[in-house]
Amino acid sequence: MIKEVEVVAQGNLVVDQETLKKAGLGGHLRLIIKKGEIRILPEAPINPEVVLEDLAGCLGQEPATQYDFGLKIGGLYEAR
């Protein structure tokens, strides 16, 4: 389905929910804005393992598997 809309570059452009759903764009969206173009894409789900790998080595050269996130809270401001 191709829907062409001619818009004069004044005011706001509104895309209704029905049009977004027909395009398969429900939920969270990502806008990419470049000169002469605006793209609307579905936001990809965040994979925590990928984020950890991206952060791995930011303080050194250790892999993400070296991080210990199994912290136990001993008090209001204490993690041990």
Backbone as CSV, one residue per row, in Angstrom:
resi,resn,N_x,N_y,N_z,CA_x,CA_y,CA_z,C_x,C_y,C_z
1,MET,0.835,-1.165,0.000,0.000,0.000,0.000,0.886,1.237,0.000
2,ILE,0.730,2.077,-0.973,1.454,3.342,-1.041,0.445,4.460,-0.902
3,LYS,0.723,5.334,0.038,-0.158,6.469,0.260,0.687,7.730,0.129
4,GLU,0.434,8.483,-0.892,1.170,9.712,-1.106,0.379,10.885,-0.559
5,VAL,1.072,11.735,0.152,0.457,12.913,0.735,1.263,14.118,0.293
6,GLU,0.586,15.093,-0.251,1.262,16.308,-0.666,1.059,17.347,0.420
7,VAL,2.155,17.845,0.955,2.088,18.767,2.073,2.911,20.007,1.758
8,VAL,2.348,21.157,2.034,3.099,22.401,1.934,3.877,22.537,3.237
9,ALA,5.128,22.953,3.161,5.996,23.011,4.338,5.593,24.120,5.303
10,GLN,4.378,24.059,5.790,3.895,24.999,6.795,3.056,24.219,7.794
11,GLY,3.128,24.578,9.057,2.315,23.898,10.066,2.858,22.523,10.394
12,ASN,1.990,21.674,10.915,2.370,20.337,11.371,1.872,19.264,10.421
13,LEU,2.604,18.193,10.343,2.176,17.002,9.607,1.778,15.965,10.652
14,VAL,0.562,15.473,10.573,0.061,14.505,11.542,-0.206,13.187,10.824
15,VAL,0.352,12.109,11.385,0.101,10.764,10.872,-0.718,10.047,11.930
16,ASP,-1.940,9.657,11.578,-2.822,9.050,12.573,-2.432,7.604,12.879
17,GLN,-2.940,7.104,14.018,-2.628,5.751,14.475,-3.033,4.684,13.464
18,GLU,-4.158,4.868,12.800,-4.628,3.883,11.820,-3.624,3.732,10.676
19,THR,-3.111,4.842,10.194,-2.117,4.796,9.113,-0.845,4.106,9.590
20,LEU,-0.406,4.405,10.818,0.783,3.754,11.360,0.572,2.246,11.501
21,LYS,-0.605,1.832,11.964,-0.896,0.407,12.122,-0.921,-0.305,10.781
22,LYS,-1.500,0.339,9.751,-1.522,-0.267,8.414,-0.111,-0.469,7.884
23,ALA,0.807,0.400,8.311,2.204,0.287,7.885,3.000,-0.664,8.773
24,GLY,2.328,-1.266,9.779,3.020,-2.177,10.684,3.879,-1.450,11.703
25,LEU,3.521,-0.229,12.021,4.314,0.585,12.949,3.527,0.873,14.218
26,GLY,3.293,-0.133,15.023,2.623,0.071,16.300,3.656,0.123,17.411
27,GLY,3.274,0.581,18.568,4.191,0.607,19.707,5.191,1.740,19.626
28,HIS,6.395,1.480,20.118,7.441,2.500,20.132,8.027,2.678,18.742
29,LEU,8.293,3.906,18.387,8.834,4.219,17.063,10.162,4.943,17.186
30,ARG,10.926,4.886,16.118,12.202,5.584,16.035,12.126,6.506,14.826
31,LEU,12.454,7.774,15.011,12.473,8.737,13.912,13.912,9.014,13.519
32,ILE,14.185,8.923,12.230,15.497,9.290,11.707,15.276,10.512,10.825
33,ILE,15.887,11.600,11.210,15.681,12.866,10.506,16.993,13.289,9.872
34,LYS,16.977,13.400,8.564,18.130,13.862,7.791,17.646,14.954,6.858
35,LYS,18.560,15.670,6.292,18.178,16.731,5.367,17.395,16.140,4.193
36,GLY,16.166,16.606,4.026,15.327,16.157,2.920,14.595,14.850,3.152
37,GLU,14.707,14.271,4.369,14.017,13.001,4.594,13.735,12.791,6.077
38,ILE,12.610,12.183,6.356,12.240,11.741,7.693,11.757,10.302,7.554
39,ARG,12.379,9.399,8.301,11.973,7.998,8.259,11.396,7.603,9.612
40,ILE,10.317,6.840,9.581,9.687,6.324,10.785,9.898,4.810,10.785
41,LEU,10.570,4.315,11.816,10.894,2.898,11.897,10.425,2.340,13.233
42,PRO,10.134,1.039,13.269,9.815,0.448,14.571,11.073,0.418,15.419
43,GLU,10.913,0.680,16.715,12.064,0.640,17.599,12.374,-0.811,17.922
44,ALA,13.609,-1.192,17.695,14.017,-2.568,17.957,14.061,-2.819,19.458
45,PRO,13.653,-4.011,19.899,13.730,-4.312,21.326,15.184,-4.317,21.795
46,ILE,15.397,-3.912,23.037,16.743,-3.843,23.590,17.135,-5.217,24.105
47,ASN,18.287,-5.700,23.672,18.817,-6.975,24.114,19.870,-6.686,25.185
48,PRO,19.619,-7.059,26.456,20.557,-6.718,27.522,21.960,-7.290,27.321
49,GLU,22.073,-8.470,26.710,23.394,-9.054,26.479,24.213,-8.194,25.517
50,VAL,23.553,-7.638,24.500,24.248,-6.778,23.539,24.722,-5.500,24.219
51,VAL,23.875,-4.937,25.085,24.258,-3.722,25.809,25.470,-3.991,26.684
52,LEU,25.472,-5.134,27.393,26.615,-5.480,28.231,27.885,-5.647,27.414
53,GLU,27.765,-6.282,26.263,28.946,-6.451,25.409,29.453,-5.100,24.902
54,ASP,28.523,-4.172,24.599,28.927,-2.839,24.168,29.662,-2.096,25.272
55,LEU,29.257,-2.336,26.524,29.883,-1.667,27.665,31.157,-2.360,28.141
56,ALA,31.344,-3.601,27.741,32.498,-4.368,28.197,33.791,-3.646,27.840
57,GLY,34.684,-3.582,28.805,35.984,-2.976,28.564,36.002,-1.471,28.653
58,CYS,34.887,-0.843,29.029,34.881,0.619,29.071,35.811,1.155,30.152
59,LEU,36.101,0.355,31.179,37.070,0.756,32.203,38.380,0.004,32.057
60,GLY,38.427,-0.940,31.172,39.618,-1.754,30.949,39.383,-2.631,29.740
61,GLN,39.946,-3.806,29.753,39.793,-4.721,28.619,39.035,-5.989,28.998
62,GLU,38.337,-5.971,30.140,37.633,-7.161,30.603,36.366,-7.421,29.783
63,PRO,36.006,-8.698,29.586,34.753,-9.026,28.895,33.558,-8.823,29.830
64,ALA,32.386,-8.742,29.280,31.169,-8.516,30.064,30.932,-9.624,31.078
65,THR,31.444,-10.840,30.833,31.236,-11.944,31.772,31.966,-11.717,33.092
66,GLN,32.901,-10.789,33.136,33.634,-10.488,34.371,32.844,-9.591,35.320
67,TYR,31.762,-8.983,34.835,30.956,-8.114,35.687,30.080,-8.963,36.583
68,ASP,29.939,-8.553,37.845,29.089,-9.259,38.790,27.926,-8.355,39.158
69,PHE,26.740,-8.670,38.644,25.564,-7.866,38.917,24.679,-8.511,39.979
70,GLY,25.175,-9.539,40.657,24.397,-10.191,41.703,24.626,-9.515,43.050
71,LEU,24.476,-8.218,43.099,24.719,-7.472,44.333,23.660,-7.777,45.377
72,LYS,24.090,-7.790,46.626,23.162,-7.952,47.748,23.139,-6.625,48.492
73,ILE,21.965,-6.149,48.812,21.820,-4.882,49.513,21.890,-5.156,51.016
74,GLY,22.887,-4.542,51.677,23.044,-4.746,53.119,22.393,-3.649,53.933
75,GLY,22.167,-2.507,53.357,21.565,-1.390,54.070,21.030,-0.402,53.060
76,LEU,20.650,0.757,53.545,20.033,1.747,52.662,20.977,2.179,51.543
77,TYR,22.252,2.384,51.873,23.210,2.880,50.869,24.359,1.900,50.634
78,GLU,24.172,0.660,51.008,25.266,-0.282,50.952,24.958,-1.443,50.015
79,ALA,25.854,-1.695,49.113,25.759,-2.885,48.277,26.996,-3.717,48.564
80,ARG,26.811,-4.996,48.795,27.973,-5.847,49.060,27.876,-7.136,48.292
